[in-house]
Amino acid sequence: MTIDHIGIILYEEYIILRIIGRLSFPIFCYLLVLGVESTRNWKNYFTRLFIFALISQIPYFLVFGFNPFEQLNIFFTLSFGVLFLYFYNKNILLALLPVVASVILNVDYSLYGIAMMGCIFVLKKDVKKGVVALILLNILFYIPNIAQYTQMFSLFAIPIILLHQNGPLKIERMVNWTTVYSSLRKYAFYAYYPLHLALFFLIK
């Protein structure tokens, strides 16, 4: 993600940075699917993401040159994704609500982003169906729009996801829910997003 932002904010002429950056969003989606499956309270999970979405919106629109709410940052996409995955897993029609909201509110990755999460949810259940769904998703969204062809490189994240799901990257560990983790450890990765955008804005 950081490499991708270096490419789009500071060094647009180096397209390789954007290509490398295409790996990040599918991996975020995969981690979100794991998070929804393992969280004890999906409402708290959604709330955390949404709060950081609001915090991140300021450096987001400043560094990318948008109007304040012209486009919403990736944390909004992920928070809507929590709602989608939860309701989709429960077979509730409310799953359509975050899908529609992602388009109307113009969140980062929009409908494609929510669909990506759905495809990766399928991938966890059935690898073959999930891989086919991801390929078709990218063909549907980005073959007609050749100007954004770099997004097709997001498919290279699939082997990384599979290596974690069923391969050597998977690490099993027992979690003691009575352990109190420090706020720094719990929120460091959340805070990284707005902080690194703010830093890039200052550099820019």
C-alpha positions in Angstrom: 0.0 0.0 0.0 2.8 2.4 0.9 4.6 1.6 -2.3 1.4 2.2 -4.3 0.9 5.6 -2.6 4.5 6.6 -3.3 3.8 5.8 -6.9 0.6 7.8 -7.2 1.5 10.7 -5.0 5.3 11.3 -5.5 6.5 9.3 -8.5 3.8 8.9 -11.0 6.3 8.2 -13.8 7.3 4.9 -12.2 4.4 2.6 -13.1 6.1 -0.4 -11.4 5.2 1.1 -8.0 1.5 1.1 -8.9 1.8 -2.5 -10.2 3.4 -3.7 -6.9 0.7 -1.7 -5.0 -2.1 -3.7 -6.7 -1.3 -6.6 -4.3 -2.4 -4.7 -1.3 -6.2 -4.4 -1.7 -6.9 -8.1 -2.2 -4.8 -8.9 0.8 -6.7 -6.3 2.9 -10.0 -7.9 1.7 -8.7 -11.4 2.7 -7.7 -10.1 6.2 -11.1 -8.5 6.5 -12.9 -11.8 5.7 -10.7 -13.4 8.4 -11.6 -10.6 10.8 -15.3 -10.9 10.2 -15.1 -14.7 10.7 -13.1 -14.5 14.0 -14.4 -11.3 15.7 -16.4 -11.7 18.8 -18.4 -8.5 18.0 -18.9 -7.5 14.4 -20.5 -4.2 15.5 -17.4 -3.2 17.4 -15.3 -4.2 14.4 -17.4 -2.1 12.1 -17.3 0.9 14.5 -13.5 0.8 14.7 -13.1 0.8 11.0 -15.7 3.6 10.6 -14.1 5.8 13.2 -10.7 5.5 11.4 -12.5 6.2 8.1 -13.6 9.5 9.5 -10.2 10.3 10.9 -8.4 9.3 7.6 -10.7 11.3 5.4 -8.8 14.6 6.2 -5.3 13.5 5.0 -6.9 11.5 2.2 -8.6 14.4 0.5 -5.7 16.7 1.1 -3.0 14.4 -0.3 -5.1 13.3 -3.4 -6.5 16.7 -4.1 -10.2 15.8 -3.7 -13.0 17.9 -2.3 -13.6 16.8 1.3 -16.3 14.2 0.4 -15.8 13.8 -3.3 -14.4 10.3 -2.7 -14.2 8.4 0.5 -11.1 6.5 1.7 -10.4 2.8 1.8 -11.5 2.5 5.5 -15.1 3.3 4.4 -14.8 0.5 1.8 -13.6 -1.9 4.5 -16.2 -0.8 7.0 -19.0 -1.3 4.4 -17.3 -4.6 3.7 -17.9 -5.8 7.3 -21.6 -5.1 6.9 -21.7 -6.8 3.6 -19.9 -9.9 4.7 -21.9 -10.2 7.9 -25.3 -9.9 6.3 -24.2 -12.0 3.3 -23.1 -14.8 5.6 -26.5 -14.6 7.3 -28.3 -14.7 4.0 -30.0 -11.4 4.8 -31.1 -8.9 2.1 -29.5 -6.1 4.1 -26.3 -7.2 2.4 -27.4 -5.1 -0.6 -27.3 -1.9 1.5 -23.5 -1.6 1.8 -23.3 -2.5 -1.9 -25.6 0.4 -2.9 -23.9 2.7 -0.4 -20.5 2.0 -1.9 -21.6 3.3 -5.3 -23.7 6.3 -4.1 -21.1 7.5 -1.6 -18.2 6.9 -4.1 -16.0 5.0 -1.7 -12.5 4.0 -2.9 -12.8 0.9 -5.2 -16.6 1.4 -5.1 -18.6 -1.7 -6.2 -15.5 -3.5 -7.3 -14.2 -3.3 -3.7 -17.2 -4.9 -2.2 -17.4 -7.5 -5.0 -13.7 -8.3 -4.3 -14.6 -9.1 -0.7 -17.4 -11.4 -1.8 -15.1 -13.2 -4.2 -12.5 -13.8 -1.5 -15.2 -15.0 0.9 -16.1 -17.6 -1.8 -12.4 -18.4 -2.2 -12.1 -19.4 1.4 -14.9 -21.8 1.0 -14.1 -23.1 -2.5 -10.7 -22.2 -4.0 -11.6 -23.0 -7.7 -14.8 -21.0 -7.6 -13.1 -18.2 -5.8 -10.2 -17.9 -8.3 -12.6 -18.0 -11.2 -14.8 -15.3 -9.6 -11.8 -13.1 -9.0 -10.6 -13.4 -12.6 -14.1 -12.7 -14.0 -14.4 -9.7 -11.7 -11.2 -8.1 -13.0 -12.1 -8.9 -16.6 -15.6 -7.4 -16.1 -14.4 -4.2 -14.5 -11.0 -3.5 -16.1 -10.8 -5.0 -19.5 -13.3 -2.4 -20.9 -11.3 0.3 -19.1 -7.8 -0.2 -20.4 -6.6 3.0 -18.8 -6.7 1.2 -15.4 -5.1 -2.0 -16.6 -2.7 -2.1 -13.7 -5.6 -3.3 -11.4 -5.4 -6.6 -13.2 -2.1 -7.2 -11.4 -4.2 -7.6 -8.2 -4.7 -11.2 -9.4 -1.0 -11.9 -8.3 -2.2 -11.6 -4.7 -4.1 -14.9 -5.1 -1.0 -17.1 -4.6 -0.1 -15.1 -1.5 -3.6 -15.6 -0.1 -3.6 -19.3 -0.8 -0.2 -19.7 0.8 -1.7 -18.2 4.0 -4.9 -20.1 3.8 -3.5 -23.6 3.2 0.3 -23.2 3.0 3.5 -22.3 4.8 2.4 -18.7 5.5 -0.4 -19.9 7.8 0.5 -19.7 11.5 -1.9 -21.3 14.0 -1.8 -19.7 17.5 -4.0 -19.8 20.5 -5.6 -16.5 21.6 -6.3 -15.9 25.3 -9.2 -13.5 25.2 -8.6 -12.5 28.8 -5.3 -10.9 27.7 -5.4 -7.1 27.6 -3.4 -5.8 24.6 -2.0 -2.3 24.7 -3.8 0.3 22.7 -0.6 0.9 20.7 -0.5 -2.8 19.6 -4.2 -2.9 18.9 -4.5 0.2 16.8 -1.0 0.7 15.3 -2.0 -0.7 11.9 -5.2 1.3 11.9 -3.3 4.5 12.7 -0.7 3.9 10.0 -3.0 4.7 7.2 -3.9 8.3 8.1 -0.4 9.0 9.4 1.4 7.9 6.3 -1.0 9.9 4.1 -0.4 13.0 6.3 3.4 12.4 5.9 3.1 12.2 2.1 1.0 15.4 2.1 3.7 17.2 4.0 6.4 15.8 1.6 4.3 16.7 -1.4 
